[in-house]
Amino acid sequence: MTSATDPHPHTESGATAVSPDWPPPAPPTQTPDKAPRWSLPALLAILVLAGVLYAWNLSGSSLNSFYSAAIYSGTQSWKAWFFGSLDAGNFLTVDKPPFALMIMGLSCRVLGFGTWQMMAPEIAAALGTIWILHSSVKRHFGHVAATIAALVLALTPITVAINRDNNPDTILVLLMVGGAALALRAVRTDRLLPLIGSAVLFGLAFNTKMLQGYIALPAVFAVYVYASKLGWKRKAVNLALAAVALAVASFWWATAVSLVPADDRPYIGGSTDGSAWDLIMGYNGLGRVLGGEGNGGGGGGGGGGTFAGTAGIGRMFNDVLGGQISWLIPFAFLALVAGLVRCGRAPRTDLTRAALVLWGGWLVLHYLTFAMAEGTMHPYYTTALAPGIAALCGGGGVLLWRAFRGGDARWSWVLPVGLVVTGVWAIVLLRRATGWNTWLWPVVGVVMALAVVGLFVFRTARSGTRARLLAASVAAAVVAGLAGPTAYAASPAFASATGGMGGTNPTAGPSTGNGMGGPGGGGGRGGFGGGDGGGPGGGRQDGTQQGGQEAGEFPGGGGQMQPGGGNGELPQGGGAPGGTNGEFPGGGTGGAPSGGFGGGGGGGMGGSVDSELVAYLEKHQDGAKWLLAVSNSQSAGQLILSTHKPVISMWGFTGSDKAMTLA
């Protein structure tokens, strides 16, 4: 317990308290005090709230049929499970490394294939991320900060949307947050094992979405090099060992793939030459940032903005992304800058500053990468910003609160200004959604105004009422700041399906923008059309998609027919297998009955396929390894899920893979 004369006051977590004469001349010992009684119940309540948002009405949400098909194929073939093949016949893989699919595939092998069995690891990963972030923030900023951080992360709109989907980003964020937390532990304890563990988790993140898993690594490296108390020689040795662990955890899969002869493995989707190394450097590497043609990560649709608006420093605040991720970005940046200034006189090894630098670096690096990316950019990528925003709002916010309470006139304006900016920006975002919950923005404005006024009244209030007034003001600020994000975040759980392209581009809240730039991708070939609902596996009934997709459009650009929007024609005028002149039962030449393979969406794991079509295909399969060959992976995925049989995707997700040629 800290005495009244202790020159090194502590928070309840053991971190250095902020006072007008902070920092102290030497860092204190980091031994957390006993947690307040409300801390654990508050965390459990947040986890329950998050679990409801992530799991409620899950069977009514449209999952990504592309990944669903690969997960199903992995339950039928261990080879498909290892390579991440779209089909159990192992013709083509998905365009990502398979680590996240492996986890979901194992769940489905044990529990059976279905929506809940597939999503159980995703929901567990999402809740685990909240728990880990709370634990890490608590160590450096205290229990109040940790609770705020956990709540902000749980209620970030795009995070809720992607955590209800089977895209790999949920598992990616868990691995990166775990890696960051272990890196801070390595700095705090001077032990090698947490640093090795951090490297392994970032390596597994690489095997989830390749170079995106490395975005936060420069911040981790900088914090360890600068803030660790170890000598430079010992740090160099530890970093060298961590680099080896990172390399092994990152490249084991790509190395294993390269050791298998090309004729004995599937074509690596998204690559230009069928190799995992090309996928790393191209489609899932520099192509995402620089754009380009073909499999260079998109950008072929004109401008490279595709689903998230035009690239630029203000991208996170545009009509498409603003309501998904930007609500608290201004406050997070203000808290970061102010916190670093407050820590200016702290020792090099100060742990509060180390945490600020890591989470601030996390936010800045992700922000700049996604804002300036010229390649394919989906709104749900921005869920990776959420842990940095949450940690800075919690930790940095508490630092500003303590500075305000400390009576230093130089800092008395920072917290109120941050709250005013947050309230004004929330009103702007809410007013963008014309006709949607129009009562909410005035409430946010009034409550935030009361919070700011309460802070200033606190200065002149009597000592007996000051504590209650300050607590009420802070509570009002939290409610006002999170009201808008919460309203957006609740929409996926209580809507009929996840917004945006039936699981391939999940979003939260109302549609407020169409994205700037074309529908991206690299010159796709024609696909199977049809469907009443527009895009593959669903979409908005008004014919538009959040993120700039008109109904029926799909990455591939060029006005080509793609799943869910065409006229049912076969690519190149081709015929149906085992038939003549491409006639399907119930359809015209080259057509598919009842709208073809695109399907009209609905719940579950993708669009539906007409039963007559399935019966026709199975009748004419005649013992072939694959049921059918189609132009792209979305069509193939929907057929695999409907027939439970291998289907060839000739040209991959974007329609530009060279998996099948005339040679």
Residue pairs with C-beta under 8 A, 6 or more apart in sequence:
1 33
2 8
2 9
2 10
7 24
7 25
8 16
8 24
8 26
8 27
8 28
9 16
9 17
9 19
9 24
10 16
10 17
10 28
10 33
11 17
11 141
11 142
12 32
12 33
12 35
12 36
12 142
12 143
13 32
13 33
13 138
13 139
13 140
13 141
13 142
13 143
13 146
14 28
14 29
14 30
14 31
14 32
14 33
14 139
15 30
15 139
15 140
15 141
15 142
15 351
15 352
16 22
16 23
16 24
16 27
16 28
16 346
16 350
16 351
16 352
17 402
18 342
18 399
18 402
18 403
18 406
19 402
19 406
20 406
20 407
20 408
22 342
22 346
23 343
23 345
23 346
23 347
23 350
25 347
26 347
27 346
27 347
27 349
27 350
27 351
30 139
30 188
30 351
32 138
32 139
35 143
36 143
39 138
39 143
39 146
39 147
42 147
43 131
43 134
43 146
43 147
43 150
46 130
46 134
46 147
46 150
46 151
46 154
47 127
47 130
47 131
47 154
49 154
50 126
50 127
50 130
50 154
51 123
51 127
52 493
53 154
53 155
53 160
53 163
53 164
53 489
53 490
53 492
53 493
54 122
54 123
54 126
54 127
54 160
54 163
54 164
54 493
55 119
55 123
55 164
56 493
56 494
57 493
57 494
58 115
58 116
58 119
58 164
59 115
59 116
59 603
59 604
60 496
60 497
60 603
61 164
61 165
61 492
61 497
61 498
61 503
61 603
62 497
62 498
62 502
62 503
62 537
62 538
62 601
62 602
62 603
62 604
62 605
62 606
63 115
63 118
63 119
63 165
63 166
63 498
63 503
63 537
63 604
63 605
63 606
64 165
64 166
64 167
64 502
64 503
64 504
64 537
64 606
65 502
65 503
65 504
65 536
65 537
65 605
65 606
65 607
65 634
65 637
65 638
65 641
66 86
66 94
66 504
66 633
66 634
66 637
66 653
67 94
67 101
67 104
67 166
67 167
67 168
67 637
68 118
68 166
68 605
68 606
68 637
68 641
69 86
69 87
69 606
69 633
69 636
69 637
69 638
69 640
69 641
70 80
70 84
70 85
70 86
70 93
70 94
70 98
70 101
70 637
71 101
71 104
71 105
71 108
71 113
71 118
71 166
72 88
72 108
72 113
72 640
72 641
72 644
73 80
73 81
73 85
73 86
73 87
73 88
73 640
73 646
74 80
74 81
74 84
74 85
74 98
74 101
74 102
74 105
74 108
74 109
75 81
75 105
75 108
75 109
75 113
76 88
77 85
77 88
77 90
79 85
79 90
80 87
80 88
80 90
80 266
81 98
81 101
81 102
81 105
82 98
82 102
82 256
83 90
83 93
83 98
83 257
83 265
83 266
84 93
84 94
84 96
84 97
84 98
84 101
84 102
85 91
85 92
85 93
85 94
85 266
86 92
86 93
86 94
86 269
86 633
86 636
86 637
86 640
86 649
87 626
87 636
87 640
87 646
87 647
87 648
87 649
88 646
89 625
89 626
89 646
89 648
90 265
90 266
91 266
91 267
91 626
91 646
91 648
91 649
91 659
92 266
92 267
92 269
92 633
92 648
92 649
92 652
92 657
92 659
93 266
93 267
93 268
93 269
94 101
94 269
94 270
94 633
94 653
95 269
95 270
95 279
95 283
95 284
95 652
95 653
95 654
96 168
96 208
96 209
96 210
96 270
96 284
97 206
97 207
97 208
97 209
97 210
97 253
97 254
97 276
97 279
97 284
98 207
98 253
99 168
99 171
99 204
99 207
99 208
99 253
100 168
100 170
100 171
100 172
100 208
101 168
103 121
103 171
104 118
104 119
104 121
104 122
104 166
107 117
107 118
107 120
107 121
108 114
108 117
108 118
111 117
111 120
115 603
115 604
115 605
118 166
118 605
119 164
119 166
121 171
122 163
122 165
122 166
122 170
122 171
123 163
125 170
125 171
125 173
125 174
126 159
126 163
126 170
126 174
128 174
128 178
129 153
129 170
129 173
129 174
129 177
129 178
129 387
130 150
130 153
130 154
131 150
132 174
132 177
132 178
132 181
133 146
133 149
133 150
133 153
133 177
133 181
133 387
133 390
133 391
134 146
134 147
134 149
134 150
135 146
135 181
136 177
136 180
136 181
136 184
136 355
136 391
137 145
137 146
137 149
137 150
137 355
137 391
137 394
137 395
138 145
138 146
139 184
139 185
139 188
139 351
139 355
140 184
140 351
140 352
140 354
140 355
140 395
141 352
141 355
141 394
141 395
141 398
141 399
142 398
144 394
144 398
145 394
145 395
145 397
145 398
146 394
147 394
148 390
148 393
148 394
148 397
148 398
148 478
149 390
149 391
149 393
149 394
149 395
150 390
150 394
151 478
151 482
152 328
152 386
152 389
152 390
152 393
152 394
152 482
152 485
153 159
153 386
153 387
153 390
154 160
155 482
155 485
155 486
155 489
156 325
156 383
156 386
156 389
156 390
156 485
156 489
157 323
157 324
157 325
157 327
157 485
157 488
157 489
157 491
157 508
157 509
158 324
158 325
158 379
158 380
158 382
158 383
158 386
158 507
158 508
159 173
159 383
159 386
159 489
160 489
160 490
160 492
160 493
160 508
161 324
161 380
161 489
161 492
161 498
161 499
161 506
161 507
161 508
162 169
162 170
162 380
162 383
162 506
163 170
163 383
164 492
164 493
164 498
164 506
165 380
165 498
165 503
165 506
166 503
166 605
167 380
167 503
167 506
168 208
168 209
169 209
169 380
169 381
169 383
169 384
170 383
171 208
172 205
172 208
172 209
172 212
172 213
172 384
173 383
173 384
173 386
173 387
175 201
175 202
175 204
175 205
175 208
175 213
176 201
176 202
176 205
176 213
176 216
176 384
176 387
177 387
178 198
178 201
179 197
179 198
179 199
179 201
179 202
179 205
179 216
179 220
180 198
180 216
180 219
180 220
180 358
180 359
180 362
180 387
182 194
182 195
182 197
182 198
182 201
183 194
183 195
183 198
183 220
183 223
183 224
183 358
184 223
184 351
184 354
184 355
184 358
185 191
185 194
186 192
186 194
186 195
186 198
186 224
186 228
186 238
187 223
187 224
187 227
187 228
187 351
187 354
188 351
190 228
190 229
190 230
192 238
192 241
195 224
195 238
195 239
195 241
195 242
196 241
196 242
196 245
198 220
198 242
199 242
199 243
199 245
199 246
199 249
200 245
200 246
200 249
201 249
202 213
202 214
202 216
202 217
202 220
202 246
202 249
202 250
203 213
203 245
203 246
203 247
203 248
203 249
203 250
204 213
204 249
205 212
205 213
205 214
206 213
206 214
206 249
206 250
207 213
207 249
207 250
207 252
207 253
209 284
210 279
210 280
210 284
210 285
211 280
211 284
211 285
211 288
212 284
212 288
212 381
212 384
215 365
215 366
215 369
215 384
216 361
216 362
216 365
216 366
218 361
218 365
219 357
219 358
219 360
219 361
219 362
219 364
219 365
220 358
220 361
221 239
222 357
222 361
223 354
223 357
223 358
223 361
224 235
224 239
225 235
225 239
226 348
226 354
226 357
227 348
227 349
227 350
227 351
227 353
227 354
227 357
228 235
228 349
229 349
230 238
253 276
254 276
254 277
254 280
257 265
257 268
257 275
257 276
258 275
258 276
258 277
262 274
267 274
267 657
267 658
267 659
268 274
268 275
268 276
268 278
268 279
269 279
269 633
269 649
269 652
269 653
269 657
269 659
270 279
270 282
270 283
270 284
270 295
270 652
270 653
270 654
270 657
271 278
271 279
271 282
271 283
271 295
271 657
272 278
272 282
272 294
272 295
272 658
273 658
274 658
274 659
279 285
282 295
282 296
282 297
283 295
283 296
283 297
284 297
285 297
286 296
286 297
287 295
287 296
287 297
287 298
287 299
287 375
288 297
288 298
288 373
288 375
288 376
288 377
289 297
289 369
289 372
289 373
289 374
289 375
290 296
290 297
290 374
290 375
291 297
291 298
291 299
291 304
291 373
291 374
291 375
292 298
292 299
292 300
292 375
293 299
293 300
293 522
293 523
294 300
294 522
294 523
294 656
295 522
295 652
295 654
295 656
295 657
296 375
296 522
297 375
297 376
298 304
298 306
298 375
298 376
298 377
298 520
298 521
298 522
298 555
298 654
299 306
299 374
299 375
299 376
299 520
299 522
300 518
300 520
300 521
300 522
300 523
300 557
301 517
301 518
301 519
301 520
301 521
301 555
301 557
302 517
302 518
302 557
303 310
303 311
303 516
303 517
303 518
304 311
304 373
304 374
304 375
304 376
304 377
304 517
304 520
305 311
305 377
305 515
305 516
305 517
305 518
305 520
305 548
306 376
306 377
306 378
306 515
306 517
306 518
306 519
306 520
306 521
306 547
306 548
306 555
307 320
307 376
307 377
307 378
307 379
307 505
307 515
307 520
307 547
307 548
307 549
308 315
308 318
308 320
308 321
308 370
308 377
308 378
308 379
308 381
308 382
308 515
308 547
309 315
309 318
309 319
309 320
309 321
309 513
309 515
309 516
309 517
309 548
310 318
310 516
310 517
311 371
311 372
311 373
311 374
311 377
312 371
312 372
313 371
313 372
314 371
315 321
315 370
315 371
315 372
316 322
316 325
316 326
316 329
316 367
316 370
316 371
316 382
316 385
317 326
317 329
318 513
318 516
319 432
319 512
319 513
319 514
320 379
320 512
320 513
320 514
320 515
320 516
320 546
320 547
320 548
321 379
321 382
322 428
322 429
322 432
322 512
322 513
323 429
323 432
323 433
323 484
323 488
323 508
323 509
323 510
323 512
324 379
324 382
324 488
324 507
324 508
324 509
325 379
325 382
325 383
325 385
325 386
325 389
326 425
326 429
327 422
327 425
327 426
327 429
327 481
327 484
327 485
328 389
328 393
328 422
328 481
328 485
329 363
329 367
329 385
329 389
330 418
330 421
330 422
330 425
331 392
331 393
331 397
331 418
331 419
331 421
331 422
331 481
332 363
332 388
332 389
332 392
332 393
332 396
333 363
333 392
334 396
334 414
334 417
334 418
334 421
335 392
335 393
335 395
335 396
335 397
335 399
335 400
335 418
336 356
336 359
336 360
336 363
336 392
336 396
338 396
338 399
338 400
338 403
338 411
338 414
339 352
339 353
339 356
339 360
339 392
339 395
339 396
339 399
339 400
340 353
340 356
340 357
340 360
342 399
342 403
342 411
343 350
343 352
343 353
343 356
346 352
346 353
352 395
352 399
355 391
355 395
356 392
356 395
356 396
359 387
359 388
359 391
359 392
359 395
360 388
360 392
362 387
362 388
362 391
363 385
363 388
363 389
363 392
366 382
366 384
366 385
366 388
367 385
370 377
370 381
370 382
370 384
370 385
376 520
376 521
376 555
378 505
378 547
379 500
379 505
379 507
379 546
379 547
380 505
380 506
380 507
397 415
397 418
400 411
400 414
400 415
400 418
401 415
401 474
403 411
403 412
403 414
403 415
404 411
404 412
404 414
404 415
404 416
404 455
405 470
412 459
415 455
416 452
416 455
416 456
419 448
419 451
419 452
419 455
419 477
419 480
419 481
420 448
420 452
422 448
422 477
422 480
422 481
423 444
423 445
423 448
423 449
423 452
423 480
423 481
426 441
426 444
426 448
426 480
426 481
426 483
426 484
427 441
427 444
427 445
429 484
430 436
430 437
430 440
430 441
430 444
430 484
431 441
432 512
432 513
433 509
433 510
433 512
436 509
436 510
437 487
440 483
440 484
440 487
441 484
443 483
444 480
444 483
444 484
447 476
447 479
447 480
447 483
448 476
448 477
448 480
448 481
450 473
450 476
451 473
451 474
451 476
451 477
451 480
452 473
452 477
454 469
454 470
454 472
454 473
454 476
455 470
455 473
457 469
458 466
458 469
458 470
458 473
461 469
487 509
488 508
488 509
488 510
489 508
489 509
491 499
491 508
491 509
491 510
492 498
492 499
492 506
492 508
496 603
497 538
497 601
497 602
497 603
498 506
498 507
499 506
499 507
499 508
499 509
499 511
499 540
499 546
500 506
500 507
500 539
500 545
500 546
500 547
500 549
501 535
501 536
501 537
501 538
501 539
501 545
501 547
501 549
502 533
502 535
502 536
502 537
502 538
502 539
502 601
502 606
502 607
503 537
503 538
503 605
503 606
504 535
504 536
504 537
504 634
505 545
505 546
505 547
505 549
507 546
507 547
511 540
511 544
511 545
511 546
512 546
513 546
513 547
513 548
514 544
514 547
514 548
515 547
515 548
515 549
516 548
517 548
518 557
519 548
519 549
519 550
519 553
519 554
519 555
519 556
519 557
520 555
520 557
521 554
521 555
521 556
521 557
521 654
521 655
521 656
522 556
522 557
522 654
522 655
522 656
523 556
523 557
523 558
523 560
523 655
523 656
524 554
524 555
524 556
524 557
524 558
524 560
524 562
524 631
524 632
524 651
524 654
524 655
524 656
525 556
525 560
525 571
525 572
525 631
525 632
525 650
525 651
525 655
526 560
526 561
526 562
526 566
526 569
526 570
526 571
526 572
526 631
527 554
527 556
527 560
527 561
527 562
527 563
527 566
527 571
527 630
527 631
527 632
527 634
527 635
527 655
528 561
528 563
528 566
528 568
528 570
528 592
528 596
528 597
528 598
528 630
528 631
528 635
529 552
529 561
529 562
529 563
529 564
529 565
529 566
529 567
529 568
529 569
529 592
529 595
529 596
529 598
530 564
530 566
530 567
530 568
530 592
530 594
530 595
530 596
530 597
530 598
530 599
531 563
531 564
531 565
531 595
531 596
531 598
531 599
531 600
531 601
531 607
532 595
532 600
533 539
533 541
533 551
533 564
533 599
533 600
533 601
533 602
533 607
534 540
534 543
534 545
534 551
534 552
534 564
534 565
534 600
534 601
535 545
535 549
535 551
535 552
535 553
535 554
535 563
535 564
535 565
535 598
535 601
536 554
536 562
536 563
536 564
536 598
536 599
536 606
536 607
536 634
536 635
536 638
537 564
537 599
537 601
537 606
537 607
537 634
537 638
538 599
538 600
538 601
538 602
538 607
539 545
539 549
539 551
539 564
539 601
540 546
540 551
543 550
543 551
544 550
544 551
545 551
545 553
551 564
551 565
552 562
552 564
552 565
552 566
553 562
553 565
554 562
554 563
554 564
554 565
554 632
554 634
555 562
555 653
555 654
555 655
556 562
556 632
556 654
556 655
556 656
560 655
561 567
561 569
562 632
562 634
562 655
563 596
563 597
563 598
563 607
563 632
563 634
563 635
563 638
564 598
564 599
564 607
564 634
565 598
566 596
566 598
567 591
568 587
568 588
568 590
568 591
568 592
568 595
568 596
569 590
569 591
570 576
570 582
570 590
571 631
571 650
573 582
573 590
574 582
574 590
575 581
575 582
575 583
575 590
576 582
576 583
576 584
576 590
576 616
576 617
576 620
577 617
577 620
577 621
577 624
577 627
577 628
577 629
578 619
578 620
578 621
578 622
579 616
579 620
581 589
582 589
582 590
582 591
583 589
583 590
583 591
584 591
584 592
584 593
584 612
584 613
584 616
585 593
585 612
585 613
585 615
585 616
586 593
586 594
586 610
586 612
586 613
587 593
587 594
587 596
587 613
592 610
592 613
593 610
593 612
593 613
594 610
594 612
594 613
595 610
596 610
596 613
597 607
597 609
597 613
597 630
597 635
597 638
597 639
598 607
598 635
598 638
599 606
599 607
599 608
599 609
599 638
600 607
600 608
601 607
602 608
605 641
606 637
606 638
606 641
606 642
607 638
608 638
608 642
609 638
609 639
609 642
609 643
614 642
614 643
617 627
617 628
617 643
618 627
618 643
618 645
621 627
621 645
625 646
626 645
626 646
626 647
626 648
627 639
627 643
627 645
627 646
627 647
628 639
628 647
628 648
629 647
629 648
629 650
629 660
630 636
630 639
630 647
630 648
630 649
630 650
631 649
631 650
631 651
631 655
632 649
632 650
632 651
632 652
632 653
632 654
632 655
633 649
633 652
633 653
634 653
635 649
636 647
636 648
636 649
637 649
639 645
639 647
640 646
640 647
648 660
649 657
649 659
650 659
650 660
651 657
651 658
651 659
651 660
652 659
